[in-house]
Amino acid sequence: MTAFLIFTGLILLLLTGIPIFAALGLTATVILLIFEGGIGSVADTVYAHLNKPILTTIPLFVFMAQVMMRAKVIDDLYEMAHTLIGHIRGGLGVATVMACTIFAAISGSSVATALSVGSSAIPQMQRYGYPRRQALGVVAAGGTLGILIPPSGPMILYSIVSEASVGALFLAGIVPGLLLALIFAGYSIVSATLRGGDRPAFAGMPKILRAIRNSIWALMAPPVVMGGIYLGIFTAAEAAAAGSVYALLVAVLVYRNFGLKDLWDCAYSSMRTSMMVFMIIAGAAMFGHAITIIRLPVGVTEMVAEIGLGPLGFMLMVMAMIFVMGMFFESIAIILITTPILLPTMNALEIDLVWYGVLLMINLELAMITPPVGMNLFVIKGITDASLTEVVRGAFPYVLLMLFGLVLLLMMPGLATWLPYSAGFGR
């Protein structure tokens, strides 16, 4: 009964539009006042959660993405993808997925990926006769890869709450992320082949080589960040710093369109985003501490043991619950509400936290393109004159494809765990 009242109150607060950190903090405060008679333990709890070196990755990765976007790297990126494979059947869709995949590895944000790639790709696709609904759908779905392909903001948050290795999570997201990109690209080719119609002419090798040369600096960004982690050259925090320095060097020395005002704007935007995230982490720390005081996570573990759910049954139940939550709440809220409650049960069932983290990211990707609160749906609607219904119908096939990818990863955990554990990250 206590758990029901807590979640009802928290959900009602979130539905009023109150910020996530405030809803979590207020709920925790009420719980602590009722069960402890005060909030004296809050300061130490919040400090312990914010006093972590891994948090430096958040402003650094945000800054890296801001610099690369302001330098207009995405324009060369999409032009390269379009020039390279735009002539094959469904090539425009494949090029869009390719651009989303690479940009996701730069920005770490689904919304930024959908917005940046969509602004360039949708007009191009429509100009070459690509069906409008499919153009909207492929950008909305391709943009979600920003959550899964590292560096990923939600992955960092999950790492902080669960204490799973962020380096292992980053590496674990690569294979499933590329697999989803291949599934999206395959669907684009198959649907275009069934549809028929004209194809753009082959661009020719000189133009292809020129496009690759122009985009080489964008293509090098993911290897700089992830290659260093995989090879053990630097930690995730050091990788974020290296990525930021790389982005600045490219913007200033290569593109030469980045001045002091741009630097100030990027730093200011990064500061605002990071402070918002830190406030949410503080609220989540309070909430996690409060539900631990009332032994709610222990109660969930005991309930699962009584029901007799095994690891797979428990995971299916959790994935279904998060899928439904994703229709109404944003990704950060889902991570910070569910993880502290589920963590003891996952540990008791010996569920790999890195594997679960990747499954969670895919489920959160689904949340980005499922109504009524699918952020990418509204982003695509905002940059086009399409109705929300049209965007939803365009994204629907990709919801089914992502569900297929989720089931595949449930059945084959090695798709996520092979790379990080082969790189030396322990279980």
C-alpha positions as CSV (number, residue, x, y, z in Angstrom):
1,M,0.0,0.0,0.0
2,T,2.9,2.4,0.9
3,A,4.5,1.7,-2.5
4,F,1.2,2.4,-4.3
5,L,0.8,5.7,-2.5
6,I,4.4,6.8,-3.2
7,F,4.2,6.1,-6.9
8,T,0.7,7.6,-7.2
9,G,1.9,10.8,-5.6
10,L,5.1,10.9,-7.7
11,I,3.2,10.3,-11.0
12,L,0.6,12.9,-10.2
13,L,3.4,15.4,-9.5
14,L,5.1,14.6,-12.8
15,L,1.9,14.9,-14.7
16,T,1.4,18.5,-13.4
17,G,4.5,19.5,-15.3
18,I,6.7,20.1,-12.3
19,P,10.4,19.6,-13.0
20,I,11.7,16.0,-12.4
21,F,14.2,17.0,-9.7
22,A,11.5,18.8,-7.8
23,A,9.0,15.9,-8.0
24,L,11.7,13.4,-6.8
25,G,12.9,15.8,-4.0
26,L,9.4,16.6,-2.8
27,T,8.4,12.9,-2.7
28,A,11.6,12.0,-0.8
29,T,11.1,14.8,1.6
30,V,7.5,13.7,2.5
31,I,8.7,10.1,3.0
32,L,11.6,11.1,5.2
33,L,9.4,13.4,7.3
34,I,6.9,10.7,7.9
35,F,9.2,7.8,8.5
36,E,12.3,9.6,10.0
37,G,10.8,12.8,11.3
38,G,13.4,14.9,9.6
39,I,15.6,15.4,6.5
40,G,19.0,15.6,8.3
41,S,20.4,12.7,6.3
42,V,19.8,14.3,2.9
43,A,22.9,16.5,2.7
44,D,25.3,13.7,3.0
45,T,23.4,11.5,0.5
46,V,23.3,14.2,-2.1
47,Y,26.9,15.1,-1.6
48,A,28.0,11.5,-2.0
49,H,26.1,11.2,-5.3
50,L,27.5,14.4,-6.7
51,N,31.0,13.9,-5.5
52,K,31.9,11.5,-8.4
53,P,34.6,12.1,-11.1
54,I,32.4,10.4,-13.7
55,L,30.0,13.4,-13.6
56,T,32.6,15.5,-15.4
57,T,31.8,13.5,-18.5
58,I,28.3,15.2,-18.7
59,P,29.4,18.8,-19.3
60,L,32.3,17.7,-21.5
61,F,30.3,15.5,-23.8
62,V,27.6,18.2,-24.0
63,F,30.2,20.8,-24.9
64,M,31.7,18.5,-27.5
65,A,28.3,18.1,-29.2
66,Q,27.6,21.8,-29.0
67,V,30.9,22.7,-30.7
68,M,30.4,20.1,-33.5
69,M,26.9,21.2,-34.2
70,R,27.7,24.9,-34.2
71,A,30.6,24.2,-36.6
72,K,28.0,22.7,-39.0
73,V,29.6,19.3,-39.1
74,I,26.3,17.6,-39.8
75,D,26.0,19.3,-43.2
76,D,29.1,17.5,-44.5
77,L,28.1,14.3,-42.8
78,Y,24.8,14.0,-44.5
79,E,26.2,15.1,-47.8
80,M,28.8,12.3,-47.6
81,A,26.2,9.6,-46.8
82,H,23.9,10.8,-49.5
83,T,26.7,11.0,-52.1
84,L,28.1,7.6,-51.2
85,I,24.9,5.5,-51.2
86,G,22.1,7.8,-52.4
87,H,22.0,6.1,-55.8
88,I,20.9,2.6,-54.6
89,R,17.3,1.6,-54.1
90,G,16.3,3.1,-50.7
91,G,19.7,4.8,-50.6
92,L,18.3,8.0,-49.3
93,G,16.8,6.2,-46.3
94,V,20.1,4.3,-45.7
95,A,22.1,7.6,-46.0
96,T,19.8,9.2,-43.4
97,V,20.3,6.2,-41.0
98,M,24.1,6.4,-41.6
99,A,24.1,10.1,-40.8
100,C,22.0,9.6,-37.7
101,T,24.3,6.8,-36.5
102,I,27.5,8.9,-36.9
103,F,25.9,12.0,-35.5
104,A,24.6,10.0,-32.5
105,A,28.2,9.1,-31.7
106,I,29.0,12.8,-31.7
107,S,26.1,14.3,-29.9
108,G,24.9,11.7,-27.5
109,S,21.4,13.1,-27.8
110,S,18.4,11.7,-29.6
111,V,16.6,15.0,-29.9
112,A,19.7,16.8,-31.2
113,T,20.3,13.9,-33.7
114,A,16.7,14.0,-35.0
115,L,16.7,17.8,-35.2
116,S,20.1,18.2,-36.9
117,V,19.9,15.4,-39.4
118,G,16.2,15.9,-40.0
119,S,16.7,19.6,-41.0
120,S,19.0,18.5,-43.8
121,A,17.7,15.1,-44.7
122,I,13.9,15.5,-44.9
123,P,14.0,18.3,-47.6
124,Q,16.6,16.3,-49.6
125,M,14.5,13.1,-49.4
126,Q,11.4,14.8,-50.5
127,R,13.2,16.5,-53.3
128,Y,14.2,13.2,-54.8
129,G,10.7,11.8,-54.5
130,Y,11.0,9.8,-51.2
131,P,7.6,9.2,-49.7
132,R,7.0,11.9,-47.1
133,R,5.7,9.6,-44.4
134,Q,8.7,7.3,-44.7
135,A,11.1,10.3,-44.7
136,L,9.5,11.5,-41.4
137,G,9.6,8.0,-39.9
138,V,13.3,7.2,-40.7
139,V,14.5,10.4,-39.2
140,A,12.4,10.0,-36.1
141,A,13.7,6.5,-35.6
142,G,17.3,7.1,-36.6
143,G,17.4,10.0,-34.2
144,T,16.7,7.6,-31.3
145,L,20.1,6.0,-31.8
146,G,21.6,8.9,-29.8
147,I,20.5,7.2,-26.6
148,L,22.2,3.9,-27.4
149,I,25.3,4.7,-29.4
150,P,28.0,6.2,-27.1
151,P,28.6,8.7,-25.8
152,S,25.0,8.7,-24.3
153,G,23.7,11.0,-21.7
154,P,21.1,8.5,-20.4
155,M,23.8,5.9,-20.2
156,I,25.9,8.1,-18.0
157,L,22.9,8.7,-15.7
158,Y,22.1,5.0,-15.5
159,S,25.8,4.4,-14.7
160,I,25.7,6.8,-11.8
161,V,22.5,5.4,-10.3
162,S,23.4,1.7,-10.8
163,E,27.2,2.1,-10.3
164,A,27.8,0.0,-13.5
165,S,31.0,0.9,-15.4
166,V,30.2,3.8,-17.8
167,G,33.1,2.5,-20.0
168,A,31.6,-0.9,-20.2
169,L,28.1,0.6,-21.0
170,F,29.6,2.7,-23.8
171,L,31.2,-0.3,-25.4
172,A,28.1,-2.5,-24.8
173,G,25.9,0.0,-26.8
174,I,28.0,-0.1,-29.9
175,V,27.0,-3.6,-31.4
176,P,23.3,-3.3,-30.5
177,G,23.3,0.3,-31.9
178,L,24.9,-0.7,-35.2
179,L,22.5,-3.7,-35.3
180,L,19.5,-1.4,-35.0
181,A,21.0,0.9,-37.7
182,L,21.4,-2.1,-40.0
183,I,17.8,-3.2,-39.4
184,F,16.6,0.3,-40.2
185,A,18.7,0.5,-43.3
186,G,17.5,-3.0,-44.4
187,Y,13.9,-1.9,-44.0
188,S,14.5,1.2,-46.1
189,I,16.0,-0.9,-48.9
190,V,13.2,-3.5,-48.8
191,S,10.4,-1.0,-48.7
192,A,11.9,1.1,-51.5
193,T,12.4,-2.1,-53.6
194,L,8.7,-3.0,-53.1
195,R,7.7,0.5,-53.9
196,G,9.7,0.9,-57.1
197,G,10.2,4.3,-58.7
198,D,13.2,6.2,-60.0
199,R,16.6,6.4,-58.3
200,P,19.1,9.4,-58.2
201,A,22.0,9.0,-60.5
202,F,25.4,7.7,-59.3
203,A,27.4,10.7,-58.1
204,G,30.7,9.4,-59.5
205,M,34.0,8.6,-57.7
206,P,35.4,12.2,-57.8
207,K,32.4,13.6,-56.0
208,I,32.3,10.6,-53.5
209,L,36.0,11.1,-52.7
210,R,35.5,14.8,-52.2
211,A,32.5,14.2,-49.9
212,I,34.4,11.7,-47.8
213,R,37.4,14.1,-47.6
214,N,35.1,16.9,-46.4
215,S,33.5,14.8,-43.7
216,I,36.6,13.0,-42.5
217,W,36.9,15.2,-39.4
218,A,33.3,14.2,-38.3
219,L,34.0,10.5,-39.0
220,M,37.1,10.7,-36.8
221,A,35.3,11.9,-33.7
222,P,33.8,8.6,-32.6
223,P,37.1,6.7,-32.9
224,V,38.9,9.4,-30.9
225,V,36.4,9.0,-28.0
226,M,35.6,5.3,-28.1
227,G,38.9,4.0,-29.5
228,G,40.8,5.5,-26.5
229,I,38.4,3.8,-24.0
230,Y,38.6,0.5,-25.8
231,L,42.4,0.5,-26.1
232,G,42.7,1.6,-22.4
233,I,44.4,4.9,-23.3
234,F,42.1,6.9,-21.2
235,T,39.0,6.6,-18.9
236,A,35.5,7.8,-19.9
237,A,36.1,11.2,-18.2
238,E,39.4,11.6,-20.1
239,A,37.7,10.5,-23.3
240,A,35.2,13.3,-22.9
241,A,38.0,15.8,-22.4
242,A,39.8,14.5,-25.4
243,G,36.6,14.7,-27.5
244,S,36.0,18.3,-26.4
245,V,39.6,19.3,-27.4
246,Y,39.2,17.5,-30.7
247,A,35.9,19.3,-31.4
248,L,37.5,22.7,-30.7
249,L,40.5,22.0,-32.9
250,V,38.3,20.9,-35.8
251,A,36.0,23.9,-35.4
252,V,38.8,26.5,-35.1
253,L,41.5,25.1,-37.4
254,V,39.6,23.1,-40.0
255,Y,36.1,24.7,-40.4
256,R,37.3,28.1,-39.3
257,N,33.7,29.2,-38.5
258,F,34.0,29.3,-34.7
259,G,34.8,32.4,-32.8
260,L,34.8,33.6,-29.2
261,K,31.1,34.3,-29.2
262,D,30.5,30.7,-30.4
263,L,32.7,29.4,-27.6
264,W,30.8,31.4,-25.0
265,D,27.4,30.2,-26.4
266,C,28.6,26.6,-26.3
267,A,30.0,26.9,-22.8
268,Y,26.8,28.6,-21.5
269,S,24.5,26.0,-23.1
270,S,26.6,23.2,-21.7
271,M,26.5,24.7,-18.3
272,R,22.7,25.1,-18.3
273,T,22.2,21.5,-19.5
274,S,24.7,20.1,-17.0
275,M,23.2,22.0,-14.0
276,M,19.8,20.7,-15.0
277,V,21.2,17.1,-15.0
278,F,23.0,17.6,-11.7
279,M,19.8,18.9,-10.0
280,I,18.0,15.8,-11.3
281,I,20.7,13.5,-9.9
282,A,20.4,15.3,-6.5
283,G,16.6,14.7,-6.6
284,A,17.2,11.1,-7.5
285,A,19.7,10.6,-4.7
286,M,17.1,11.9,-2.2
287,F,14.4,9.6,-3.7
288,G,16.7,6.5,-3.7
289,H,17.7,7.2,-0.1
290,A,14.0,7.6,1.0
291,I,12.8,4.4,-0.6
292,T,15.7,2.6,1.0
293,I,14.7,3.8,4.4
294,I,11.2,2.3,4.0
295,R,12.8,-0.9,2.5
296,L,10.8,-0.6,-0.8
297,P,13.5,-2.2,-3.0
298,V,13.8,-5.1,-0.5
299,G,10.0,-5.5,-0.7
300,V,10.1,-5.8,-4.5
301,T,12.9,-8.4,-4.2
302,E,10.8,-10.5,-1.7
303,M,7.7,-10.2,-3.9
304,V,9.6,-11.5,-7.0
305,A,11.0,-14.4,-4.9
306,E,7.5,-15.3,-3.7
307,I,6.1,-15.2,-7.2
308,G,8.9,-17.4,-8.4
309,L,10.0,-15.2,-11.4
310,G,13.3,-16.2,-12.9
311,P,15.7,-13.7,-14.5
312,L,14.0,-13.9,-17.9
313,G,10.5,-13.6,-16.5
314,F,11.5,-10.7,-14.4
315,M,13.2,-8.9,-17.3
316,L,10.1,-9.4,-19.5
317,M,7.9,-7.9,-16.8
318,V,10.3,-4.9,-16.3
319,M,10.6,-4.3,-20.1
320,A,6.8,-4.3,-20.5
321,M,6.5,-1.9,-17.5
322,I,9.1,0.5,-18.9
323,F,7.5,0.4,-22.4
324,V,4.2,1.6,-20.9
325,M,6.0,4.2,-18.8
326,G,7.8,5.5,-21.9
327,M,4.5,6.5,-23.4
328,F,4.0,9.1,-20.6
329,F,7.3,10.0,-19.1
330,E,10.7,11.1,-20.4
331,S,13.8,9.0,-20.4
332,I,15.5,10.6,-17.4
333,A,12.5,10.2,-15.2
334,I,12.2,6.5,-16.0
335,I,15.8,5.8,-15.3
336,L,15.9,7.6,-12.0
337,I,12.6,6.3,-10.7
338,T,12.9,2.6,-11.7
339,T,16.6,1.9,-11.2
340,P,17.0,2.3,-7.5
341,I,13.9,0.1,-6.9
342,L,14.9,-2.7,-9.3
343,L,18.6,-2.8,-8.5
344,P,18.5,-5.1,-5.5
345,T,16.2,-7.5,-7.3
346,M,18.5,-7.6,-10.3
347,N,21.5,-8.2,-8.1
348,A,19.6,-11.0,-6.3
349,L,18.8,-12.6,-9.6
350,E,22.4,-12.1,-10.8
351,I,21.2,-10.1,-13.9
352,D,24.1,-8.4,-15.7
353,L,23.7,-4.7,-15.1
354,V,25.5,-3.8,-18.3
355,W,23.1,-6.0,-20.3
356,Y,20.1,-4.5,-18.5
357,G,21.4,-1.0,-19.2
358,V,21.5,-1.6,-23.0
359,L,18.0,-3.2,-22.9
360,L,16.8,-0.1,-20.9
361,M,18.3,2.2,-23.5
362,I,16.5,0.4,-26.4
363,N,13.3,0.7,-24.4
364,L,13.9,4.4,-23.9
365,E,14.5,4.7,-27.6
366,L,11.0,3.3,-28.1
367,A,9.7,5.9,-25.7
368,M,11.1,8.6,-28.1
369,I,8.8,7.5,-30.9
370,T,5.7,6.3,-29.1
371,P,2.8,8.8,-28.4
372,P,1.6,10.6,-26.5
373,V,5.0,11.9,-25.2
374,G,7.4,10.8,-27.9
375,M,9.9,13.6,-28.0
376,N,11.3,12.8,-31.5
377,L,7.8,12.8,-32.9
378,F,7.3,16.4,-31.7
379,V,10.8,17.4,-33.0
380,I,10.0,16.1,-36.5
381,K,6.6,17.8,-36.4
382,G,8.3,21.0,-35.4
383,I,10.8,21.1,-38.3
384,T,8.2,20.2,-40.9
385,D,4.6,21.1,-41.7
386,A,3.5,17.5,-41.1
387,S,0.7,16.6,-38.7
388,L,1.5,14.6,-35.6
389,T,-0.6,11.8,-36.9
390,E,1.4,11.6,-40.1
391,V,4.7,11.5,-38.1
392,V,3.3,8.8,-35.8
393,R,2.2,6.7,-38.8
394,G,5.7,7.1,-40.4
395,A,7.4,6.0,-37.2
396,F,5.2,3.0,-36.5
397,P,7.1,0.4,-38.6
398,Y,10.3,1.4,-36.7
399,V,8.5,0.7,-33.4
400,L,8.0,-2.9,-34.5
401,L,11.6,-3.1,-35.7
402,M,12.9,-1.8,-32.4
403,L,10.7,-4.3,-30.5
404,F,12.3,-7.0,-32.6
405,G,15.8,-5.7,-31.7
406,L,14.8,-5.7,-28.0
407,V,13.6,-9.3,-28.1
408,L,16.8,-10.3,-30.0
409,L,19.0,-8.7,-27.3
410,L,16.9,-10.4,-24.6
411,M,17.5,-13.8,-26.2
412,M,21.2,-13.0,-27.0
413,P,22.8,-11.0,-24.1
414,G,26.3,-11.5,-25.7
415,L,25.4,-8.9,-28.4
416,A,25.8,-6.3,-25.6
417,T,28.3,-7.9,-23.2
418,W,30.9,-9.4,-25.6
419,L,32.7,-6.2,-26.5
420,P,33.1,-4.6,-23.0
421,Y,34.2,-7.9,-21.4
422,S,36.6,-8.7,-24.2
423,A,38.1,-5.2,-23.7
424,G,38.8,-6.2,-20.1
425,F,35.9,-4.7,-18.2
426,G,35.0,-7.1,-15.4
427,R,31.5,-8.4,-14.7
